[in-house]
Amino acid sequence: MLRNTTFNLPDELVARAKSYAAAHGTTMTAIVREHLEAVTSDGAAAITEDPLLAFSQGRLARSEAIRLLGLRDYAALLVVLGDADLPLPLPPAHETENQAVTFAKLWRQS
């Protein structure tokens, strides 16, 4: 089960985090999730299964999947994902909802 959580963070920190996430092909949600998993684990909870499967299921950030798989870039990750017949991870529900709201606004304007 996934839960939406609100954090109170300084605007400057959020801006830097968004910039970092975009530059590293991931999301702020993935960064926070990975960090929280790392700091709360006993060391045994690291991704020990196939990183490609974990990425496809949305449990591993793009940049981390590329690093763990020893790939050069996102294009190579897409090729490996296709070769394994695995789907791209779905965006978080809130991103899909935001896209739907934006589409509805644009549709009404046309």
C-alpha positions as CSV (number, residue, x, y, z in Angstrom):
1,M,0.0,0.0,0.0
2,L,1.3,3.5,-0.9
3,R,0.5,6.5,1.2
4,N,0.8,10.2,0.2
5,T,2.7,12.1,2.9
6,T,3.2,15.9,3.2
7,F,6.6,17.3,4.2
8,N,7.2,20.9,5.3
9,L,10.5,21.8,3.6
10,P,12.2,25.1,2.7
11,D,11.5,26.2,-0.9
12,E,15.2,26.3,-1.7
13,L,15.6,22.7,-0.6
14,V,12.7,21.6,-2.7
15,A,14.0,23.4,-5.7
16,R,17.5,21.8,-5.3
17,A,15.9,18.4,-4.8
18,K,13.8,18.7,-7.9
19,S,16.8,19.9,-9.9
20,Y,18.8,16.9,-8.6
21,A,16.0,14.5,-9.4
22,A,15.6,15.8,-13.0
23,A,19.4,15.7,-13.6
24,H,19.6,12.1,-12.4
25,G,16.5,10.8,-14.1
26,T,14.5,10.1,-11.0
27,T,11.8,11.7,-8.8
28,M,11.8,13.3,-5.4
29,T,9.6,10.5,-4.3
30,A,12.1,7.9,-5.3
31,I,15.0,9.8,-3.6
32,V,13.1,10.1,-0.4
33,R,11.9,6.5,-0.5
34,E,15.5,5.2,-1.2
35,H,16.9,7.4,1.6
36,L,14.3,6.4,4.1
37,E,14.8,2.7,3.2
38,A,18.6,3.1,3.6
39,V,18.5,4.9,7.0
40,T,15.9,2.6,8.5
41,S,17.2,-0.7,7.2
42,D,19.5,-3.0,9.1
43,G,21.6,-3.4,6.0
44,A,19.9,-6.6,4.9
45,A,17.0,-4.9,3.1
46,A,19.0,-3.7,0.2
47,I,17.8,-4.6,-3.3
48,T,19.2,-8.1,-3.6
49,E,16.8,-9.2,-6.4
50,D,17.1,-8.3,-10.0
51,P,17.5,-4.5,-10.2
52,L,15.7,-4.5,-13.6
53,L,12.6,-6.1,-12.1
54,A,12.7,-3.7,-9.2
55,F,13.0,-0.7,-11.6
56,S,10.1,-2.0,-13.7
57,Q,8.0,-2.3,-10.6
58,G,8.8,1.3,-9.6
59,R,10.8,0.3,-6.5
60,L,14.1,1.4,-7.8
61,A,15.1,4.8,-9.3
62,R,16.2,5.0,-12.9
63,S,19.7,6.2,-11.9
64,E,20.2,3.5,-9.4
65,A,19.0,0.8,-11.8
66,I,21.5,2.1,-14.4
67,R,24.3,2.0,-11.9
68,L,23.4,-1.5,-10.5
69,L,23.1,-2.9,-14.0
70,G,26.3,-1.3,-15.2
71,L,24.6,0.5,-18.1
72,R,25.8,3.6,-19.7
73,D,22.5,5.6,-19.8
74,Y,18.7,5.5,-19.9
75,A,18.6,4.4,-23.5
76,A,20.6,1.3,-22.6
77,L,18.2,0.7,-19.7
78,L,15.2,0.9,-22.1
79,V,16.8,-1.7,-24.4
80,V,17.5,-4.1,-21.5
81,L,14.0,-3.6,-20.2
82,G,12.5,-4.3,-23.7
83,D,14.8,-7.4,-24.1
84,A,13.5,-8.7,-20.8
85,D,9.9,-8.0,-21.9
86,L,9.3,-5.9,-18.8
87,P,7.1,-2.7,-18.8
88,L,8.3,0.7,-17.9
89,P,7.4,1.7,-14.4
90,L,4.2,3.6,-14.0
91,P,4.4,7.2,-12.7
92,P,3.2,7.7,-9.1
93,A,-0.6,8.1,-8.8
94,H,-0.3,11.8,-8.0
95,E,1.6,12.5,-11.2
96,T,-1.0,10.7,-13.3
97,E,-3.7,12.7,-11.5
98,N,-1.9,16.0,-12.1
99,Q,-1.5,15.1,-15.8
100,A,-5.3,14.4,-16.0
101,V,-6.1,17.7,-14.4
102,T,-3.8,19.6,-16.8
103,F,-5.3,17.8,-19.7
104,A,-8.9,18.6,-18.6
105,K,-8.0,22.3,-18.3
106,L,-6.4,22.4,-21.7
107,W,-9.4,20.5,-23.2
108,R,-11.8,23.1,-21.8
109,Q,-9.8,25.9,-23.2
110,S,-9.9,24.5,-26.8
